Every structure is written in structure tokens, then in C-alpha cells.
Amino acid sequence: MAWAGRTGTGSQQCPSCRARILIQLVGTVAALRVVADLTPLTPAQQRELREPNRLIWCLYRAGPYIRPRLRPIGPLHPADCPHAHVTEHRCPPTTLF
């Protein structure tokens, strides 16, 4: 399942850990390149992973044939949002030797 468009959105695998990731430009004026995991998080996992420099994103799907879009979760985001929530991708630590 891969999709890519003119907006810089694409689903692929991380070259290091092979996890499914979504790469997307978020924003209109000053676009931010986001590399997000496609594994949905539970509310408990969201609280555990939240850090000052690690954002949680809403993986918004407008319909079955429309590619998903990342939306930032802010103060106005509904608590009962039906969409999956994901975070930025970080490869798990590995041992080189």
C-alpha cells in the first residue's frame, strides 16, 4: 500500500528498521516535513510518548479512497476523535556489535 502525490505525501518503509512510516509536509506557509509511524497509539501510549519535542498527530482519513493526512493535535482537537493518533518515527536503539 503506497501512495504518493504532488504534496510530498508517501507511505513507505524506514530504511533502517523497516517500520511502516508516512512522510508528509504539514503546514501551508512554512511547511514542516514530518516522518510519522503508522502504528496507532492508545491514549496511554500517547501520554507516555509525549515529550516537549515529540508531537502526536491525528491521522485524518476523509474517506476510503482519499489518502490519509496528518493533522496536529492541539487544544481544540476533540477528545473523542475517531481517527488514529500517531507520533513521529524514531528507530529503536540497536547494538552495532
N, C-alpha and C positions, 0 to 999 in steps of 0.2 A: 504494500500500500504506500505509494509515494505520490506526492502531488507537488508541483512547483508552478509558480506563476510569476508574473511580472513584478509582484510586490516583494519578492525575495523570500517567500514562504516555501518551506520544503520539509518533508519528513524523511529522515534517513537514520543511519546508524552512526554512533560515535566511533571514530576510527581507533580509539584506544581501548574502550571497554565493551564495544558492540551494543550498547544500550540504545533503544529507540529514542530519538530526540526530534524536536521541532525547532527549526531555525526561522525566525521571523523578525522583521523590522517593525517596531512598535512606536507609534507616535506619528505626527504629521509634519511638524516643522523640524524639530531636532530628533531624528529617528534613533532609537536605541536598538542595537542588534541583540536579540535575546535567544539563547540556546536553552531550551527547556526540556526536561524529561517528559515522556508521555505516560508515565505511571501515575494514575490518580492518587491523591493523598486523602486520608481521613482527616477530620478536624483535629484529632490528637496529634497526628503526624505533622500537620501544618503548624501547630503550636510548638512542637519540638524542633522543627527545622527553621523556624523564623529567626532571623538574625538581622542586625541593622543593615547589612549589605546583601542580604539574600531575600528576594521578593517572592511572594506567592502570586501566581497568575491564574485567572479564570480561563479555561479552555472552552470558549464560547462556540457552540455549533448552532447556526441559524436554521439548518435543515439537513436532511440526509445526503443531499448532493452538493452541499456547499462546504468548502474546506474550513477546518476549524481556525479560529483566530484567538490570539492571546489578548486578554484584557487585564489591566492592573486591578488588583483588589484594593479598594480604598474605603473611606468611611461610609460612602453611600452604597456600597455593594450589599445586596440583600443577604441576610443570614441564611435564608432557605433557598439559595441558588441551586438549581438543578444540574448545573454543568460541573464537569470535573475540575478540580483545582490541582495545579502542578507547580513545581518550583524549578529554578534554574538548574541546569545539569552540572554536576561535579562528579568526575570519575572517582570510584572508590580507590583508597590507597592500595598500592601493590608493593611487593618486595621484589627488588631487582635481582637479588642473589639468592 
